[in-house]
Every structure is written in structure tokens, then in C-alpha cells.
């Protein structure tokens, strides 16, 4: 019985591990598309973003609006293809933390007292998916992985 349980457990580990790269691809592509679309929307209505940043008291609202819009637009695309995934994910994590601090402070402050409010806030899924890519990398199905294999051969 013990050997059967051990074999089943090892099989579970092997099967679950084989899903790592497809899962990371799914996370990158789905949330990369969402982030890219968010950035595109901000770029197309940059005046509204500048006004919103001004209302939040963000310093240099125009410069920050252009930076964040470009980061989300280009960063989303880079996540989709898996290029510079970890640096982009880090920048997007910072972007989402700033979004929580400036635009969703109440949700941020409810992290422990009302987790549903924290997870329902707009930045949450982008923060979570960016953290996944930052921590686990883009997976084998990415441009980063192709480049890493090519450079390791040389």
C-alpha cells in the first residue's frame, strides 16, 4: 500500500510539474492581453488619465500618465510574448502597488480586515499575475526561454 501511495504521489508531482509552462503561458498571455488593452485605452484617452492622476495628487501627472500608459501597453505586449518577462513583471508589480496606494487605498488598507475588498479592487489580478511571472518566470514557452537556450549553447 505504501508503494502504491508513493507511486501515485510521484505521478501527481510529475503531471502537475508538466503543467507549469502551459500555466505560465496562460497567465502571461491572458493578463498580458488585458494589461496591453488597459494601456492602449489609457493612451487613447490620455487627457482623462492626466486629469485622474492630477485629482489623486500624483506628482508630474502628465509625465506619469504617459509612463504608466506606455508601461502597461508595451509591458502587456512583452508579457504576451514572454520577452524581458521578469523586469516587466517587476515594473508592473510596482505599478499596481502604486495604483493601490493612490487610487484604491481603502481596498489596500482592508488587506487583513476585509480580504474580499482587497481582492475585488481593480489592481489585484494584475498584481497577482505579475507576481506569478516575477517569481516563477515566463516558463519554457517564451521568447526569454528561447534566448536563454540559444545563449547557453554559445
Secondary structure, 3 states (H helix, E strand, C coil): CHHHHHHHHHHHHHHHHHCHHHHHHHHHHHHHHHHHHHHHHHHHCHHHHHHHHHHCCCCCHHHHHHHHHHHHHHHHHHHHHCCCHHHHHHHHHHHHHHHHHHHCHHHHHCCCCCHHHHHHCCHHHHHHHHHHHHHHCCCCCCHHHHHHHHHHHC
